[in-house]
């Protein structure tokens, strides 16, 4: 009886010895872990997705969550997938299980993707019987970006279904954030990028504001509307001023349907047209966001200046 009791433990030890953690092997997947924004074309439509990838289950699998920013009329995302990538040590290749909202047969069908990495390329092939799906991941080291190309293959016929690029989500706040909260973080990042060096200025800034946007600074006797605020930014930008450094500490994000609320502390340093640098200025912000057909946009902001 003791020998039977020891059998499960023995099997676990053998499995541990035979399969080292994929996360420790220094594979190309190390460069896929992280938070990304996907842009490009899928089925002829321009898309924007978020992709969050991390190591799970003791580092044996890379899991990524791919979700579109576009939503259906009922509020569900137009596309969403959870993907697991592991390693087949016997055949020296990656193995992929791709589960998405296009159907509920992801587990029952038994379809897996396989790819033997070649340099900075992972050429996935999913054989679904009547045709094969070739989903090629290419990592561009110099830019730290990924390019994914999906081609459907039926015999000699090949048709491109998708071509997208993954760029790291800039200004990503640390912490465990839900997909909905990350959408707010991306909206904040777009707002910040507009007034940074190389940013698009007032027009890009205005695109992230609702038409009824307003801003109030505590202690002020006036509320500034969208047009007046954007005009002020345009003049400031045209005079050669930029935000040279910005630190944002996100304290809270709450998403309730098509409305979201954020609280954060922002510290900024400005560079003038002659290269002069201002002392850092800090403020606490309470923001209200609204989601429409173009994504999340800022509707209200209350500002409390923090004195040194």
N, C-alpha and C positions, 0 to 999 in steps of 0.2 A: 504493500500500500504506500510505503514511503517513496518508492521509486516513481509511482504515478503522481504523487503530490509534487515531486521535484520536476516533473516533465515540463509544465508551463514555464517555470523559472529558467530551465535549461534552454527552451526555445527562445525566450526573450534575450538571454545572453548571446545565443548564436546570432539572432537577428541584429543585435547591437554591434556585434563584431563585424558582421558582413556588410553593414550599411552605415557608413560614416555620414555625419550631417552634411547635407548639400551646402548649407550656409557657410561651412568652414572650408570648402574645397577651392575657393577662389575662381568660381566660374563666371561666365559672362552675365549671369543673372544678378550678380552683386550690383551691376550698374542699372538694373531695372528696379531694384528696391527703392522705394521713395514715393513721392507724390508728384503727379504729372497732369498736364493739360493736353488733351488730344485734339488736334484740329486737322481737317482735311475733308475728303469726300468718301461717302459710303453709299453705294447704290445710286450714285448720281446726285446725292444731296450733300450740301455743306453741313458739317456737324461740329459740335464742340462737346467733348466728353471729359470727365475727370477719371483718372486712373490712380488708385492708391494701392501700392504693392508692399508687402512685408513678409518676413519669414515667420512660419507658423509650425506647430507640432514639433517642437524641439529642433527647429531648423532643417527638417527633412524636406519641407515643401515651401516654395514661394507661392503665396496667394495674392492675386490682385482682384480688385473690385473695379469694374468698368461701368460707369453710369453716365447717361446723357444728361445734359442740362435741359434739353427740350422735354416737355411733358405733354401727355395726352390731355384731352379735355377734362377727363375725370381727375387729373392731378398726378396720375402715375407717370413714371419716367418712360419716355419713348423707347429707351433701350437700357438694359441692365444685365450684367453678367458677373459671376464669381468664377474665377479660374484658379486651378491648382496645377503647379508644375513640379515634378519630381525627377528622379534620375534612375535610369535602368542601368545598373552597374554591369550586368552581364553583356549587354550590347553596346555599352558606351553611348547612350543617347538620352535626351530628355523625353519625358512623357508628360502629356498635358490632358487634363480633364476640364472641359469648357462647358459650363452650365449657364444658360441665359433664358431670357423671357420669350424667346421665339417658339418654345415648346417644352413640354414636360418629360421628354424621352431621353434627356441627357444621360441618365443613369441606366435606363433600360436598354438603350440602343447599343451600348458597349463600344461606342465610337470614341477612340482616344487619338490624340495627335502625337506624332513621333518626330524627333529632329536630332540629328547628329550635328553638333555645332561645327562651323567652318570659319575659323578666324573670328570676326566680329558679327557673324551672321548665324541666326538660328532658323533654318528652313523647315518650318512645320508642315507636315502633310497629315490631313484628316481624311481617311478613306471612308466615305459614307455609302459605298456600293455602286450606285449608278454614276457617280462622279467623285472627284477628289477636290478637297479644298486645300490650296497651298497658301499658307499664311507665313510670310517671311518677315522675321524681325531682323533689322539691321541697326547696329549701334554705331553712331558717329562719335568717336572719342573726342575729337577736337572741340566739337560743339556740345558734347554731353547730351545728345538727343537720340531718340529712336525713330526709325521709320518702319512702319508696318504696311505691307502690301498683300492684299488678299486676291488670289486668282482662282477662279473655278475652272477645273479641267475635266472635259468629257472627251475621252479618246485623244484626237489630235487638236480638238478645239480648246482654246484658252480665252477666257474673258475676265478682264480685271473688274473686281467687285468693289474694292476699296483701296485707298492710298491715304495714309494718315501719318502725322508727325507728332511725337510726344516730346514736350518740353517741360522741364521741371517747373513746378508751381513756385514762382518767386515769392519772396516775402511770406513764406509759409510760417504761421505761428506755431510754436512748439505746443505739444499736448495732444490728447486723444480727442479728435473732433469727428462728429458725425458727417456724412456726406452733405446734408443740408447746411451745417455750420461751415463746412469748407467752401460752399458756394458763396457765403458771406465773406469769408476770408479772401476769396478771389476777387470779389467786388471791391473790397478795401484795397487790395493790391493794385487793381486797375486804376482806382482813384489816385493812389499814391504815385503810380508810374507817370501819370499825366504831367505832373509838375517837377519830376526828377530830370536830371541831365539826359538829353536825348528823348524826352517825353513829348507827347503830342500837344501839350498845352491846353488852352481853354476849351477847345472843341472836344478833345478826348475827355476832359474833366466833365463837361456838360452832359456828355452821353451817359454818364453814370448817375445823373440826377433826374428825379421825376420832374414833370412840368410844374408841379406845385411845391417844389423844394423850398425850404426856408431854414435859416440859420440864426440862432440867437446866442449871444454871449452873455452869461450871467453878469448882471450889473449894468448892462446896456439898456437904454430905453427904446431900442428899435429892433425890429426883426427884419433880416435881409432876405429878399426873395431871390429866385434863381437868376433872373437876368442881371440884377445888380451885382450879385456875387460873381457870376461868370465874367461880367465886364471888368470887375476889379482884378480877377485872375489874369484876364487877357492883357490888361495894361501892365500888370506886374511882370508877366512873362515876356511881353514885348520889350520891356525896359531891360531885360537881360537877367532877371533874378531866377534862381532855381533853388529847389530843396536839395542841398548837397548831402545831407544825412538825415535819416528818419528812423527812429526807434519806436515801435508800436508794441505795447504790452496789452494784449487782449485779455480782459478780465472775465467777460461773459458774452455768450451769444445764445439767444433764445429764438427758435423758429416756430411760429404758429401759423400753419397754412401759408398764405401768400404774404404774411407780415413777419418781419424779424426785428429783433432788438439787439443792439451791441453796446457794450461799455468797454472803453479802452483808454489808456494813457499814452499820449503821443509826445515825443520829444524830437524837435526839428532844429536843424542848423541850416542857414540860408547863405548862398553865395551870390554876390552882386555882380553887376556887369564889369567891374574893374577887378574882380577876383577877391574882393573883401569878403570875409566870412563873419557872419553874425554870431553872437553868443547863443548857445542852445536855449530854446524856449519850450516849455512843457505845458500841456493842457489835458484836462480830463474831458472825454467826449461821451455823450449819450446819444445814440443814433437809432433812427427808425428806418427800416428798409421795406420796400414794396417789390413784389415780383409781378412782372407782366410778361408779355410775349417775347421781350428782349432780355429777360433775365432779371436779376436783382438790381434795383436802383435806390439811391439814397433819397429819402423824402424829408426827414427832419434831423437836425443835429443841434444839440445844446452843448455849449462850450464853457468850461470853467478854467480860466487861466490859473496855472500853478506858479506862485511866486517862489523865487529862489530863496 
